[in-house]
Amino acid sequence: MISEKLKKGQLLIAEPSIIGDLSFNRSVILLADHNDEGSVGFIINKPLRYTINDLVPDVEANFKIYNGGPVEQDNLYFIHNIPDLIPESIEISSGIFWGGDFELTKNLINEGKIKKENIRFFLGYSGWGANQLESEMQANSWIITENPYHNKIIGKSTTDFWKEKILELGGDYPIWSNAPENPLLN
């Protein structure tokens, strides 16, 4: 379902017309916060070549790291669906939580109590100042949809997620699903 009002927990799907933007081309973003001061989200469909162990050597797991967005790419962020295990986290919506006690989280991963379907790590985030995202919406840069996966989005496969969401939209969108990422290379 396409929605017009922005609220945390929704998905932002990059319009096919966003070409050449290395950060947002073919992105699907989970909107983690939205208020009068701005918006924060995480790109959920762009895995990097790193694992958590590559960046935090004392974590004994190979959970993938994702490109969360162009802001603060030297910082690690995470979302999860296990607030009962990770205190100090903030609910985004529908059982999806952001952040929490990182030291405890590392220990729980090492003890095997947190699995990859419970948590997703990001380098950086996507951020917009006051009214900036609304302006981008008016410029037809984003399609807003509800998150039908709720807290299962963390384990959602990312390989063709943008394409899947574009096909679901129907109308004129499916033609874009097989277009090359950069039409100039066609």
PyMOL commands that set and color helices and strands:
alter all, ss='L'
color gray80, all
select helices_A, chain A and resi 52-55+102-110+132-138+150-155+161-169+174-178+183-185
alter helices_A, ss='H'
color red, helices_A
select strands_A, chain A and resi 11-14+28-35+38-43+47-51+64-67+71-80+90-93+96-98+119-129+142-145
alter strands_A, ss='S'
color yellow, strands_A
deselect
rebuild
show_as cartoon
